[in-house]
Amino acid sequence: MLDRIVYYLALGLVTVIRHLPLSVCFVLGKGLGALLWLVLPGYRKLARQNISAALGDTAEAPAGRMTFQHFMTMGANAVCAFKIPAMTPKEIDRVAHIDGLDNIRHNIAKGRGVLIAINHIGNWELYAQLIFRVPESRFGTVYQALRNKYVDDLVNKDRRSQGVLTFDRKKGFNGAIALLREPGVVGVLVDQNAGDGGMWTPFFNRLSSTSTLAATLAMRTNAAVVPIAIYTVGFAKWRVEVSEEIPWDVDKPEKLTADINDALERQIRTSPADWFWVHNRWKTPWPNFLTTAQRRGTYIRPEHPAEKLRPFRIVVRSPNWLGDAVMSLAAARAFKQGRPDARLAILTPAKLADLWKQVPEVDEVITFEPKESIFRVAAKLRGKFEVAVLFPNSLRSALEVWLAGIPRRVGYKGHRRAKLLNQIIPEPKKKKAPKPEHHANRYWRIAERCGALEVPRPLQTNSPDPKKITLGVCPGAEYGPAKRWPTDSFRQAMELVSREISCRWVIVGTAADQPLAEELKTNFPGEIEDLTGKTSLAELITHLRRLDALLTNDTGTMHLADFLGVPLVSIFGSTEPVLTGPKSPDAIVLRHQVECSPCFLRECPIDFRCMTSISPEEAATSLLRLITRPSTAIVPPPPSTDTIYE
């Protein structure tokens, strides 16, 4: 019923317009366009953004004034488009001039079909008038049917009555292919965003999803591809320009699609106010905005490298803790690798800035201090990014990007923040006995749901000194004493290793770990250096890279060393290695399962068995296995009744 009401309203409007003089239609349309500019701020903003990004401020008009001109021109062309079918060929000849028809005729004369690349430039109903200018061939067009079938019939009835064949793209392209092979002429729209089915190629120096239909039909039928555009050249006056055909190579179909984009761009620059700027040709795809996941891929000409494209700007909000940040690195790197025009920024607590500066995929690091207000953080992001990806689950991180006005905000539902996000990553389906999930996999799911396909390879940047074995030890744990293997056990393991091989030791940690370091180094029978509390994060990274192996608790330093490719022996007790253990194959996890672990407590309320049951001999054996031959083991591995993760 509603469809019929809309149809009768549209029919009445069209009937009124067709009884008006063309000049009145033109003036009425300009007024309508000005009104729409006033009452549709969303479309006004979209048009201005598109014009500014594509053309900037030109000598003819700044983006704001050009936007207003566009609305008036669009209104005039839209109203006149309904008038054109009611006019005779002679009347049309007085208001429209067609140039370049020979570019169609000489191909038809050679027995070759012509695919005309049409667009939303100017008074588009004039395209159908070509049927009167090339009588030696039939003319058709591929179109997408409107949802309202009555309005759809109203729009296409005039075209069909004049002999134009219409091919609904949802019903296939056999009719269009047959017409091109007659040979005939087929019009295909080439200026709309093609969504997930398109190929990503530059348009006004920005990657845009582009339909491959024109190139596919042309190569299937050996048709000539001829761009065509309609320009408004005066008061109710138009010029139809048929350009020279675009040459193509059957082995390079993607290049033809890119060449069609280039031709369209030149046409738009000829008369910017005429194109349909209120269509979001560069919209961010949903949900996979990383183009590597798009089925038709990306094509960028070798002579125009991706570095010169207008960047697609992504900001990733880092976790607040070092270990969590390291576990999120693979996911963060995937956002840069996921599309060739990506520019990746990291929003991070200042204390972690040096970590993110080590990641080659990161283009910019934006820092904030612990007490910095949400509004100041948001101000650092405002107007700079297309997408924000949130690794933390906090309400604050969502408020930061929401206040910054970033269009796409991605993350888990988190704590009372669902309404601040517009792409929520679904949690895995809950089972009666869910399998524990490593934190790194949880971060990776975010990247995967945005289109990332492959986990980036580890960087493996450690470079120890070949002349001297250097071993590290990290006896602390910022979370609490429940995560700390006894200092005396660390000391005994170090002494056992030193008896077997010539090596030097380096103690790493924060200033809070200095008392532990004192216990380790006092009267230690070997070379030892204490760096606790003496290194910045950047300096710690430098020292870790020089290690042959590291003996450590479950700490941020452990994750950092794992990221750098340092072989590890990691001690686990109160925490769960399946959730937060190292990922490298060069890591050995020592963990004895007891009935109360993992408890995730800061302090052990019982007897600390999960840690004390791990012997210094086990740690020394495991450390030597990483740096020497297995025959150097001091004692056999622990009995199978305990659990060792390797």
C-alpha positions in Angstrom: 0.0 0.0 0.0 2.8 2.4 0.9 4.6 1.7 -2.3 1.5 2.6 -4.3 1.0 5.9 -2.4 4.7 6.8 -3.1 4.1 5.9 -6.7 1.1 8.1 -7.1 2.9 11.0 -5.4 5.9 10.6 -7.8 3.6 10.3 -10.8 1.8 13.5 -9.8 5.1 15.3 -9.4 6.4 14.1 -12.7 3.2 15.0 -14.5 3.3 18.6 -13.1 7.0 19.0 -14.1 6.3 17.8 -17.7 3.7 20.5 -18.1 6.2 23.2 -17.1 8.6 25.0 -19.5 12.2 23.7 -19.3 13.4 27.1 -18.1 10.9 27.0 -15.2 12.0 23.5 -14.3 15.6 24.7 -14.3 14.9 27.6 -11.9 12.6 25.5 -9.8 15.3 22.8 -9.5 17.9 25.4 -8.4 15.6 26.6 -5.7 14.9 23.1 -4.6 18.7 22.4 -4.5 19.3 25.5 -2.3 16.5 24.4 0.0 18.0 20.9 0.3 21.4 22.4 1.1 19.7 24.3 4.0 17.6 21.5 5.5 19.9 18.5 5.0 23.1 19.3 7.0 24.3 15.7 6.9 24.4 15.6 3.1 25.8 19.1 3.0 28.6 18.0 5.3 29.2 14.8 3.2 29.4 16.8 0.0 31.7 19.4 1.4 34.0 16.7 2.9 34.1 14.9 -0.5 34.8 18.1 -2.5 37.4 19.2 0.0 39.2 15.9 0.0 39.1 15.4 -3.8 39.6 19.0 -5.0 40.4 21.2 -2.1 39.9 24.9 -2.5 40.2 25.7 -6.2 40.8 29.0 -7.9 37.2 29.0 -9.0 35.6 28.5 -5.6 36.4 27.3 -2.1 34.9 24.0 -1.0 32.1 25.6 0.9 30.9 27.7 -2.0 31.3 24.9 -4.5 29.1 22.7 -2.2 26.3 25.2 -2.5 26.8 25.4 -6.3 26.6 21.7 -6.4 23.3 21.5 -4.6 21.7 24.0 -6.9 23.1 22.4 -10.0 22.1 18.9 -8.8 18.5 20.2 -8.1 18.3 21.9 -11.5 19.5 18.7 -13.3 17.2 16.4 -11.3 14.0 18.4 -12.1 15.0 18.8 -15.7 15.7 15.1 -16.0 12.0 14.4 -15.5 11.2 17.0 -18.2 13.6 15.7 -20.9 11.6 12.5 -21.9 8.6 14.7 -22.7 10.5 16.8 -25.2 10.9 16.2 -28.9 14.3 15.5 -30.5 14.3 19.0 -32.1 13.6 20.6 -28.7 16.4 18.6 -27.1 18.8 19.7 -29.9 18.1 23.4 -28.9 19.3 22.8 -25.3 21.8 20.0 -25.7 24.8 19.5 -28.0 26.5 16.2 -28.4 30.3 16.0 -29.2 32.3 12.9 -30.2 29.6 10.5 -31.5 32.2 9.3 -34.1 33.9 7.5 -31.2 30.9 5.3 -31.1 30.0 5.1 -34.8 33.3 4.0 -36.1 33.4 1.0 -33.7 29.8 0.0 -34.7 30.8 0.3 -38.3 33.7 -2.1 -37.7 31.3 -4.6 -36.1 32.5 -3.9 -32.6 30.1 -3.3 -29.7 30.6 -0.2 -27.5 30.3 -0.1 -23.8 29.8 3.5 -22.7 31.0 4.3 -19.2 28.2 6.6 -17.8 28.0 8.4 -14.5 26.0 10.9 -12.4 27.3 14.0 -14.0 24.8 16.6 -15.2 21.3 15.9 -16.7 21.6 12.1 -16.9 18.4 11.5 -18.8 20.2 12.9 -21.9 22.1 9.6 -22.0 18.9 7.9 -23.3 18.7 10.5 -26.2 21.7 8.8 -27.8 19.2 6.4 -29.3 18.2 9.1 -31.8 21.8 9.9 -32.8 23.1 6.4 -33.5 20.2 4.7 -35.4 22.4 2.1 -36.9 22.7 0.3 -33.5 20.5 -0.6 -30.6 21.0 1.0 -27.2 20.7 -0.5 -23.7 21.7 0.2 -20.2 22.4 -1.9 -17.1 20.6 -0.6 -14.1 19.8 -1.5 -10.5 16.1 -1.8 -9.8 14.5 0.4 -7.1 12.9 -1.3 -4.2 9.5 0.2 -5.1 8.6 -1.7 -8.3 6.0 0.9 -9.3 8.4 3.8 -9.1 11.0 1.7 -10.8 8.6 1.2 -13.7 7.8 4.9 -13.8 11.5 5.7 -14.1 12.2 3.2 -16.8 9.0 3.4 -18.8 10.1 6.4 -20.9 13.4 4.9 -21.7 11.8 1.6 -22.8 9.2 3.4 -24.9 12.0 5.1 -26.9 13.6 1.7 -27.6 16.2 1.7 -24.8 16.7 -1.9 -23.5 17.1 -2.1 -19.7 19.0 -4.9 -18.0 18.4 -5.4 -14.3 21.8 -6.3 -12.9 20.2 -8.6 -10.3 18.9 -10.8 -13.2 22.3 -11.3 -14.8 24.1 -9.8 -17.8 23.3 -12.2 -20.7 21.1 -9.6 -22.3 23.8 -6.9 -22.1 26.4 -9.3 -23.5 24.2 -10.3 -26.4 23.5 -6.7 -27.3 27.3 -5.8 -27.2 27.9 -8.7 -29.6 25.3 -7.6 -32.1 27.1 -5.1 -32.1 25.2 -2.6 -30.0 25.8 0.1 -27.3 25.4 -0.6 -23.6 25.7 2.0 -20.8 27.1 1.0 -17.5 27.3 3.2 -14.4 30.9 3.4 -13.2 30.9 6.1 -10.5 29.2 4.4 -7.6 30.8 2.7 -4.6 30.8 -1.0 -5.3 31.0 -2.2 -1.6 32.4 -5.6 -0.9 32.1 -6.7 -4.5 34.4 -4.0 -5.9 38.1 -3.7 -6.6 40.0 -1.1 -4.6 41.8 1.3 -6.8 42.7 5.0 -6.5 40.0 7.7 -7.3 41.1 11.2 -6.6 44.2 9.7 -5.0 42.1 7.8 -2.4 41.4 4.1 -2.5 37.8 3.5 -3.5 35.7 0.4 -4.1 35.2 0.4 -7.8 32.9 -1.8 -9.9 34.6 -4.2 -12.3 31.5 -4.7 -14.3 32.4 -2.4 -17.2 35.8 -4.0 -17.6 34.3 -7.5 -17.4 31.6 -6.9 -20.0 34.1 -5.2 -22.3 36.6 -8.1 -22.2 33.9 -10.7 -22.5 32.6 -9.2 -25.7 35.7 -7.4 -27.1 33.8 -4.1 -26.8 35.3 -0.7 -27.0 35.1 1.3 -23.7 34.0 4.9 -24.3 33.6 7.3 -21.4 30.7 9.8 -21.6 29.7 12.8 -19.5 27.1 15.5 -19.5 28.0 19.0 -18.5 25.8 21.9 -17.5 27.1 24.8 -19.7 24.5 27.5 -19.2 20.9 28.3 -18.2 19.1 25.0 -19.1 21.9 24.2 -21.5 24.0 21.0 -21.6 26.8 19.5 -23.6 27.2 15.7 -24.0 30.8 14.7 -24.5 31.7 11.3 -25.8 35.4 10.8 -25.2 37.9 8.6 -27.1 37.9 5.0 -26.2 40.1 3.6 -23.5 42.6 1.0 -24.8 42.8 -2.2 -22.8 44.8 -5.4 -22.6 43.0 -8.7 -21.9 45.7 -9.7 -19.6 45.3 -6.6 -17.4 41.6 -6.3 -16.5 42.4 -4.5 -13.3 44.2 -1.8 -15.2 41.1 -1.1 -17.3 39.0 -0.5 -14.2 41.6 1.9 -12.9 41.7 3.7 -16.3 38.0 4.1 -16.2 38.4 5.7 -12.8 41.0 8.1 -14.2 38.7 9.1 -17.1 35.8 9.7 -14.6 38.1 11.9 -12.5 39.0 14.0 -15.5 35.3 14.4 -16.4 34.5 15.5 -12.8 37.3 18.1 -12.8 35.9 19.5 -16.0 32.7 20.5 -14.2 32.9 19.8 -10.5 29.5 21.2 -9.6 27.8 18.6 -11.9 28.9 15.4 -10.2 26.8 13.7 -7.5 29.0 14.6 -4.5 26.4 13.6 -1.9 27.1 9.9 -2.7 29.8 8.6 -0.4 32.1 7.0 -3.0 34.9 6.6 -0.4 32.9 5.1 2.5 34.6 2.8 4.9 33.5 -0.8 4.2 31.6 -2.7 6.9 32.9 -4.5 8.8 36.1 -5.4 6.9 37.7 -2.0 6.4 41.1 -3.7 5.8 41.0 -4.2 2.1 43.2 -7.4 2.1 39.9 -9.2 3.0 38.0 -7.8 0.0 37.5 -10.5 -2.6 38.6 -8.5 -5.7 41.7 -7.1 -3.9 43.5 -3.8 -4.6 45.2 -2.5 -7.7 47.7 0.4 -7.6 49.7 1.4 -10.6 53.5 0.8 -10.2 54.1 4.4 -11.3 51.9 5.7 -8.5 53.0 3.9 -5.3 50.8 3.5 -2.3 52.9 5.9 -0.3 51.5 8.8 -2.4 47.9 7.9 -1.8 45.8 9.9 0.6 46.2 7.8 3.8 43.5 5.9 5.5 44.1 6.9 9.1 43.8 4.3 11.9 44.5 5.0 15.5 44.9 2.0 17.9 44.4 2.6 21.6 47.2 0.6 23.4 46.6 -1.4 26.5 47.9 0.3 29.7 50.3 -2.4 30.9 53.5 -3.4 29.2 52.7 -7.1 29.0 49.3 -6.5 27.6 50.7 -4.0 25.1 53.3 -6.6 23.9 50.6 -9.2 23.5 48.6 -6.8 21.3 51.5 -6.0 18.9 50.6 -8.6 16.3 47.1 -7.3 16.1 48.2 -3.7 15.9 50.7 -4.5 13.1 48.0 -6.2 11.1 46.1 -3.0 10.8 49.0 -1.4 9.0 49.5 -4.5 6.8 45.8 -4.8 6.1 45.5 -2.1 3.4 48.2 -0.3 1.3 47.0 3.2 2.2 46.9 2.6 6.0 48.6 5.1 8.3 48.8 3.6 11.7 49.0 5.7 14.9 49.1 4.4 18.4 47.5 6.2 21.4 49.4 5.0 24.4 50.4 5.9 28.0 53.6 7.8 27.8 55.5 5.0 29.7 54.9 2.6 26.8 55.9 5.0 24.0 59.3 3.5 23.5 57.8 0.1 23.0 55.6 1.2 20.1 58.4 3.2 18.6 60.2 -0.2 18.0 57.4 -1.4 15.8 58.1 -0.7 12.1 54.5 -0.6 11.1 53.7 2.2 13.5 53.8 5.6 11.7 52.9 7.8 14.7 52.9 7.5 18.5 50.5 9.7 20.4 51.1 9.7 24.2 49.2 10.8 27.3 50.0 11.0 30.9 48.1 9.1 33.7 46.3 12.2 35.0 45.6 13.8 31.6 41.9 14.6 31.1 39.8 12.7 28.7 39.0 15.9 26.9 42.7 16.7 26.3 43.3 13.2 24.9 40.3 13.5 22.6 41.6 16.9 21.4 44.8 15.1 20.2 42.7 12.8 18.0 39.9 15.1 16.7 39.6 15.4 12.9 42.6 13.1 12.2 41.3 9.6 11.9 38.8 7.4 10.0 38.9 4.5 12.4 39.7 4.0 16.1 40.5 0.5 17.4 40.3 0.0 21.2 42.3 -2.8 22.8 41.4 -1.9 26.4 37.8 -2.7 27.6 37.5 0.5 29.6 34.8 3.1 29.4 37.5 5.8 29.4 39.1 4.6 26.2 35.7 4.6 24.4 34.9 8.1 25.6 38.3 9.4 24.3 37.5 8.4 20.7 33.8 9.2 20.9 34.5 12.7 22.0 37.1 13.0 19.2 34.3 12.3 16.7 36.1 9.5 15.0 33.6 8.0 12.5 34.3 4.2 13.1 34.9 3.1 16.7 35.8 -0.6 17.1 36.2 -2.7 20.2 34.6 -5.2 22.6 31.5 -4.2 24.4 33.5 -3.6 27.5 32.3 -1.8 30.6 29.1 0.1 29.9 30.4 1.6 26.7 28.4 -0.2 24.0 26.6 3.0 22.9 29.9 4.7 22.3 31.1 2.1 19.8 29.6 1.5 16.3 31.5 -1.7 15.5 31.3 -4.1 18.4 33.5 -7.2 18.3 31.4 -10.2 19.3 32.6 -12.4 22.2 33.2 -16.1 21.5 30.1 -18.2 22.2 30.1 -19.4 25.8 30.4 -23.1 26.5 29.9 -25.0 29.6 33.6 -25.6 29.9 35.2 -22.8 27.8 38.8 -23.3 26.8 41.1 -20.6 28.2 42.1 -18.1 25.5 45.4 -16.4 25.3 45.2 -12.6 25.6 47.1 -12.2 22.3 44.4 -14.2 20.5 41.7 -12.0 22.1 43.4 -8.9 20.6 43.9 -10.7 17.3 40.2 -11.3 17.1 39.6 -7.6 16.8 42.0 -7.3 13.8 40.5 -10.4 12.3 36.9 -9.1 12.5 38.1 -5.9 10.7 39.6 -8.0 7.8 43.1 -9.0 8.8 43.9 -12.4 7.3 47.3 -13.5 8.6 49.1 -13.0 11.8 52.3 -10.9 11.1 55.5 -12.8 11.5 57.5 -12.1 14.7 60.1 -9.4 14.3 62.9 -11.4 16.0 65.2 -8.5 16.6 67.6 -9.9 19.3 71.3 -9.9 18.5 73.4 -11.3 21.3 77.2 -10.9 21.5 78.7 -14.1 19.9 81.9 -13.7 22.0 80.3 -13.8 25.4 77.1 -15.6 26.6 74.9 -13.0 28.4 72.0 -14.2 30.4 69.3 -12.1 31.9 67.2 -12.5 35.0 64.0 -10.7 36.0 63.2 -11.6 39.6 60.4 -9.1 40.2 56.7 -8.8 39.2 54.8 -5.5 39.5 51.5 -7.2 40.0 52.5 -8.7 43.4 54.6 -11.3 45.3 52.3 -14.2 44.3 53.9 -14.0 40.8 57.5 -14.0 42.1 59.5 -17.1 42.2 61.6 -17.0 45.5 64.7 -14.9 45.1 66.8 -17.6 46.6 65.6 -20.0 43.9 66.7 -17.5 41.2 70.1 -17.2 42.9 70.6 -21.0 43.1 69.6 -21.5 39.4 72.1 -18.8 38.4 74.9 -20.4 40.3 74.1 -23.8 38.8 74.3 -22.4 35.3 77.5 -20.5 36.0 79.2 -23.7 37.1 78.4 -25.3 33.7 79.2 -22.4 31.3 81.1 -19.2 31.2 78.6 -16.4 31.1 77.7 -13.0 32.5 74.4 -12.1 34.1 72.3 -9.0 33.8 69.5 -8.3 36.3 66.6 -6.3 34.9 63.6 -4.7 36.6 62.1 -1.6 38.1 63.4 0.4 41.0 61.0 -1.6 43.2 63.1 -4.7 42.4 66.4 -3.3 43.7 66.2 -5.2 47.0 65.8 -8.4 45.1 68.7 -7.5 42.9 70.9 -6.9 46.0 70.1 -10.4 47.2 71.1 -11.9 43.8 74.4 -10.0 43.3 75.8 -10.0 46.9 78.8 -12.4 46.9 77.7 -13.9 43.6 80.5 -16.1 42.2 80.5 -14.7 38.7 80.1 -11.6 36.5 76.9 -9.8 37.2 75.4 -6.3 36.3 72.4 -4.8 38.1 70.2 -2.6 35.8 67.1 -2.5 38.1 65.6 1.0 38.1 68.4 2.3 35.9 66.9 1.9 32.4 64.2 3.6 30.4 61.9 1.3 28.4 64.0 2.1 25.3 67.2 1.2 27.1 65.7 -2.0 28.5 64.8 -3.0 25.0 68.4 -2.4 23.9 69.7 -4.6 26.8 67.2 -7.4 26.2 68.2 -7.6 22.5 71.8 -8.5 23.6 70.7 -11.5 25.8 71.2 -15.1 24.8 68.3 -16.0 27.1 66.2 -14.7 30.0 65.1 -16.3 33.2 61.9 -14.5 34.3 58.6 -14.4 36.2 55.4 -13.8 34.3 56.0 -10.0 33.8 55.8 -7.3 31.2 59.6 -7.8 30.7 58.9 -11.4 29.8 56.4 -10.4 27.1 58.8 -7.7 25.8 61.7 -10.2 25.5 59.4 -12.7 23.8 58.5 -10.0 21.2 62.2 -9.3 20.7 62.9 -12.9 20.0 64.9 -13.6 23.2 64.8 -17.3 24.3 62.9 -17.5 27.6 62.5 -19.6 30.7 59.3 -18.3 32.3 58.1 -19.2 35.8 54.4 -19.5 36.3 52.4 -20.2 39.4 49.4 -18.0 40.3 48.8 -17.0 36.7 47.8 -19.1 33.6 50.3 -19.5 30.8 47.5 -20.5 28.4 46.2 -16.9 28.9 49.4 -14.9 29.2 52.3 -17.2 28.4 55.0 -16.4 25.9 54.2 -17.3 22.2 57.7 -17.9 20.9 58.8 -21.5 20.1 62.1 -20.5 21.9 60.3 -20.2 25.2 60.0 -22.8 28.0 57.3 -22.3 30.6 57.8 -24.0 34.0 54.6 -24.5 35.9 53.6 -27.1 38.5 49.9 -27.5 38.6 48.4 -27.4 42.1 44.8 -27.5 43.2 44.5 -23.8 43.8 46.2 -22.4 40.7 45.7 -20.3 38.8 44.4 -18.0 41.5 45.4 -14.7 40.0 45.9 -13.2 43.5 48.5 -10.6 44.3 49.6 -12.4 47.5 49.4 -16.1 48.3 47.1 -16.8 51.3 48.3 -20.3 51.8 51.7 -21.9 51.3 53.0 -20.7 47.9 53.4 -24.3 46.7 52.8 -23.4 43.0 56.1 -21.5 43.1 58.2 -23.3 45.7 57.7 -26.7 44.0 59.6 -25.4 41.0 63.2 -26.2 41.7 66.3 -24.2 40.8 67.6 -27.3 39.0 64.6 -27.3 36.7 65.2 -23.7 35.8 68.9 -24.2 35.3 68.4 -27.3 33.1 65.8 -25.4 31.0 68.0 -22.4 30.6 71.0 -24.5 29.5 68.8 -26.4 27.0 68.1 -23.1 25.3 71.8 -22.1 24.9 73.7 -25.4 24.8 73.4 -29.0 23.8 70.9 -31.2 25.8 73.8 -33.2 27.3 74.7 -30.3 29.5 71.6 -30.8 31.7 72.4 -30.9 35.4 69.4 -33.0 36.4 66.7 -34.8 34.5 63.4 -33.0 33.9 60.9 -33.1 36.7 58.5 -36.1 37.0 55.6 -36.3 34.6 53.1 -35.8 37.5 53.9 -32.1 37.3 53.2 -30.0 34.2 55.8 -28.3 32.1 54.7 -26.1 29.2 57.3 -25.9 26.4 
